[in-house]
Each structure stands twice: as structure tokens, then as C-alpha cells.
Amino acid sequence: MSSEAVFDSIAGKYDSWYLKPIGRYADDVEWHCIKELLPDERGLVLDLGCGTGLYTERLRSMGFDVISLDYSMEMLRVAKKKIAGEFIRGDAVSLPFRDSSFDGIVAITSFEFFPDPQKAIEEMKRVTKSGGFIIVGVLSRPNLWSWSRRKKKLYRSAHFYTYFEMKRLFKPDKIKACLYAPPKAKHLGFWKVMEPVLARLCLFFGAFVAVKSIVEK
């Protein structure tokens, strides 16, 4: 089954993950990581691999103008029911936009599924203005999360990038790792306190890695 078909098949229940305590916790940690990378200046942003629109909604609430793109039509249907806006079906390796169309791009837990990562990076740079930003957040390895995810159909076509792979691919201006609580963690208050400590001690083993690159043309 293709990645598109897999995402189409789970679109209706995708958001249920965020209703679970560990899902809410992981989402909060990842969002905090991404917020620290976002610029103060607002502008037009592409939410690349927008899924059901979680980050589209958040970026809009912060004052960004957002265009959202995903390859899964069913994911887009769910997003459109939740949020008014411009949602486009498209492919990350052949973006349907002119050169220098956006002030920035945000791609959260989507880059792992792109079949040609280098081409996707080239496309992201092409459609971003000089001086604009590209922020990519990925599910990473090695950690307990990556081992447990391998058993699930959703992630069979995914590549979990290491901290060092993201540095090599993006040569980022900033890079952050987070999410150290294990997938079945119960005492989430404890893990929340431990997050900044573990980010210093176990930097390369966070379950989520985010990079920010400034585009130069």
C-alpha cells in the first residue's frame, strides 16, 4: 500500500492520537520546539504536508498567512472541515508554486515520508524567498519511539532521520532535539520537568528533531 493510500485510510481517526495523554504530551513538546524556531516577523507560510491541519491552525493563530499542501486527499478533507483556508493537493518533490512565493515553509512530521528528500529540499528552497526560513520537524532515531513505530503500518514507508542526518541534509542555522519520555510513559509531569535536562545530556536521542535554515539565493 502506498503512503498516500495509508494516510487516506487513517485520515478520519488521525486526530484521535492527540486525545490520548501521551499524544497530547508529545504534541505539546514538539510544538514548543517548533515555536522557538519561528521568526517574530509574520508573512506567507506554506504548511507542507499539512495533514489534518493542526499546524495550519496554530500558525494562523500566531498571525501567519498560510497555504496548506498535502498529498492525501482524505487528510485535506478532514482539514477543510476544521479550518477555513486554502488547501491544495500536491507533491513535495514538485511543488505547484512559482519561485520565491513564500516567506517561509513549515513541514512537521511529513519529510520522513518524502520519497526523494534531496529533491524536496531543492523544491522548498526554490519556492521560498531569499532570507526566508525553512523549518522541518521529523520523527527521529534511535530511540524507543522509533523502535515502537516500526511495527505500525503507517510508518513502514517512513525514514526516521538521525540528528546527524538532519544536520547533513539541511546544514541548518539552528537544530533542536526533544521528546525524551518513552511511548508508554505514565508520569508525564516528571518527564516534562526532565525534558530540558535530557535535551542537554542525551541530545542525539530525542524522538523529535527540528531544523531551521535561512534561504540564501
N, C-alpha and C positions, 0 to 999 in steps of 0.2 A: 504494500500500500504506500502511495506517495505521501510526502509530508503534507501536501495540500489536502489530500483525502483524509488524512488523520486529523488535521485541525478542523476540517469541515465536520467530521463525525463527533468531535467533542465540544464544538462551539457553544451548544446550549447549556452545558454543565461546567464550562471552563471557570466561570466566576465563583463556583461553589468552593473552590480551593481557598479563597480569601475569607470565607466564613469560618474556617477552622482556626483554632487558636494558633497553631504553628504557622498556618498560612498567613494570618494577619501579622504575626511577628516577623516572618521572613520578608513580607512586603514592606512593612514599616522600616526595617533595617535597610533594605535595598533603596527605598525611596529617599531616606535620609542621606545615603551615599550619593545618590544622583543629584539631590538638591544642592549639595555642597559644590558640585561641579558646574551648575547652571550659572550663566552670567547675570549680572544685575540689569543689563540692557535687555529690553524686550524687542521682539521682532517676529518675523515669519519663520516658523519651525516646521520641519517635516517629521512626523511621528512614523518612523519606518518600521514596518512590522507591528502595526498598532494593535493587532488582536481585537479584543473586545472594547478597546478604547480607554483603558484605565489611565494611561499616561497622557492621552489626549485631553481627558477631563482635568487632570492635575495641571498640565501646562497651561491650559486656558484659564484656570482659576488663578494662576500666577500672572496673567496678563499677556501671555504669548498668543499670537495668531497661529493657528495650527491647521495644517493639511495632513490627513492621515492616510496611510497606504498599507495594504496587506494583500497577500496572495490568496488568502482564503475568503471566498465569498460569504461563507456562513459566519465566519468571525465578524466580517463587516456588517452583516445583517444584524447581529447582536449589538454591535457598537452603535449602529444607526438608531436602534430602538431606545438606547440610553441617552444619546447625546446628539444634539443638532450640530451639523458641521459638514465639512467637505471630506468625504471618504472615497477613496479611489482604489480599485483593484489593480495591482501592478506587481512587477517583478523587481527585486532589489538589484539584480545584475543588469537591468535595462530600464532605468527609471524614466517615466514618461514626462520629464520636465526639461526645460531649457537650461543651458549653462547658467550658473550663478543665480539660481532662482530663490535660494533660501538664506536666511541669516544664520541658520543652524539646523542640525539634524540630531534627533534623539532616537536611538534604536535599543530597546530594552528587551532582553531575552528573545531576540529574533536572529541576531547574527549567527548564532550557533547552528541555525538551520539553512543558512545560505549555501548553495552548492558550490559556488565559486567565490570564496571570501576576498581574494585579491581584486576581482572584477567589481565586487560590491563596494569595496573601499574606493576604487577609482571612480565609480559612479557617484558615491557620496561626495567625494571631493569636487567632482565636475559640477554638481548642482548647488554647491554651497559657495557663497560669495567669498572673495578674498578677505581674510580677517574674521570670517565666521567660524563657528565651532561644530565639531562632531563629537557627540557623547555616545559611547556604546557600552552597555552593561550586559555581561554574559554570565551564564551558569558555568562555573569553572571546576577544575580538578587539580590535584587529587584531594578528596575529602569524602566524608560519609555520605553527603548528598549525592555526589556524582556516582558513587557505587550503587546506591539505592535506586537512582533514576534509571540506570541501565536496564533494570528489569521491566520498565514500563514501555508500552508500545509508542507512546508519544515521543520518547527520546531516542528511539532506535536509529533515526537518521541524523541525530544531533552530534555535533562535535563540541565537547566540553574543553574550552581553551584553558591552558595554564596561565598563570600570571606572566610568565616569561614569553609565552606565545603572543599574548596581547601587546607586550612591550615591543616585540619584534615586528609585528604586523602594523601597528599604528604609530610607533615612535612617539608616544603621547607626550603632551606638555604636563599632564597630570595623570596619575593612576592610583586607584584605591581598591582595597580588598575589604570585604566584610562578610558577615553571616557565619558565625562560628558555632552557634548552637546546633546540635545534631538534629536530624529529621524527626526524631521521636522525642524531642526534649519536652519535659513537663514543667519544670520550674523556670518559666520564661523570664520572670523578674530577675533571677540570678544571672541568666545569660545576658540580659540587657546590660547589667552592670559590668559584666565581663567582656562585652564586645570591644571596647576601646583597648582593654588590656591585651586581649588576644590578637587584636589587629597589629599591635607592636611586637608581640612575641612570636606570632605564627603567621606573619604577613602573607606568605605564599600559599597558605592552605585555606583561605576564605572561600566559601561556596559561591561567592558573587564577586566579580571583578569588573570595575568600571574605568574607562579611559576617556580622556578629553584631549582632543587635538584641535589646534587652531590651523585653519587652512591658509596656505600661502600660495599665491599664484603670480 
